[in-house]
Amino acid sequence: MAPADVPPPLHPNTPSGPPPMDPPPLDHQPPLDPPPLGGPPPMPAPSPMPTPPAMPTPPPMPASAPSTVHFGCPSCGGGMVWSGRVGGLLCPSCGSTKPIERDPTKPAERDLEATLSAPPPATATEPSAPDRELVCPNCNGAIGLVGTLTATRCPFCATPVQRSDVRDAPDRQPVDGVVPFGIDQAQAKSLVEGWISERWFAPNAFKKYSSTGSFNPVYLPFFTFDAQTVSDYTGERGVTHTRTVGSGENQHTETYTVWHYTEGTVEVPFDDVAVGATTSLDPQRMAQLEPWPTQDAVTFKGEYLAGAVSRSYDLDLPDCYGQARQRMTTEIEQCVRQDIGGDQQRIHRLDTAWHQQTFRHLLLPLFLLVVMFHQKPFQVYVNGVTGEVHGQRPYSWIKITLASLAAAIVIAVSLALWFSQRSNQ
């Protein structure tokens, strides 16, 4: 740049900003404050922004929220399941097995009266599910736990998972023990196939359950009860006699009963009276699976539930005890009648004293087949230890009709042959 074009230096007292504007007339508005040296006049402060509404704070997760329990195969990383045939964990992917060291101590009996008199667990009638959702350790999928479900398979990758608080959820009676599966799924399927093949009047479509139904190992909650009872009674023993009365054409034999007063005492012990604590299955069908081998119960370990569906109880301890008490009372009455003897019995008074009442909360094994036939579910149950099979099945009216026609034809042919032989004689 040419020297003549260089601007003269600023005077030391000259402001570095633009020159001030002429003040307006006094009768128009008051003069503005002069701008500070070194810059333009300050901008007016912006108006404050409105405060947004506070977002609701999510409730804190409970300290006892359950986590996910999973038993991975040490060889291939797949999910291991309990196998009754192996007696331990089995990897369906690679066939590896892992033995389970059983606790030598048996599940302890708990005092019934003390438990019933104590305050019930908080929200005892609600399912134990602080968050109702687990995260699959294999695929990170979210697994919703509905109702009383405590163990299942991931719906995305079929990995067996279970809640970490199956045994000691804060709002549940603790699980005292489990009876592990004694047979595996292949054996149970074979037993079901034999049972279905004997249902002659079942529709053929029902027999194709392998493609139309679901078949799962399930652990169901039970409460078992023990008691020592002493019953005093009074009653009558009836002895039946016969005698001949009348004469001639009016002579006949009549029966009469002689009653004798009696009284006595009977002692009836009860051990492991099992009552199912779920409302989702038919109690009459469940009763047909008894006796349950509760003497084989072991202390709870999560490995026993691997690969199975497990649920907590729907009926709490007082409800199940009421059912057990009714069953025990009926058996006591039968024992009193046996003690009275005779051909007939009358019980006038029966007073029972109950001692040493204890209970256990057990998980018992069951294979459950559910077949949808004409939009209606039919359930078949297999005792997971004894292999006893009971269940529901539909009837094929076509087969029944054909069988009835065949029977009618056989009867008609037989009658025709019989009349033909009589006419030839």
RANORUR-V342559 format. One record per run of one state. SS is the DSSP state (H for helix, E for strand, C for the rest). FROM is the first residue (numbers start at 0). LEN is the number of residues. If there is no record, write none. Layout:
ss=[SS SS]
from=[FROM FROM]
len=[LEN LEN]
//
This chain:
ss=[C H C E C E C E C E C E C E H C E C E C E C E C E C H C H E C H C E C H C H C E C H C E C H C E C E C E C H C]
from=[0 2 5 67 69 71 72 78 83 87 91 96 99 109 111 117 132 135 141 144 148 153 159 163 176 178 184 197 208 212 245 247 250 251 276 282 288 293 296 297 299 301 305 308 311 316 340 343 373 375 383 388 391 396 424]
len=[2 3 62 2 2 1 6 5 4 4 5 3 10 2 6 15 3 6 3 4 5 6 4 13 2 6 13 11 4 33 2 3 1 25 6 6 5 3 1 2 2 4 3 3 5 24 3 30 2 8 5 3 5 28 1]
//
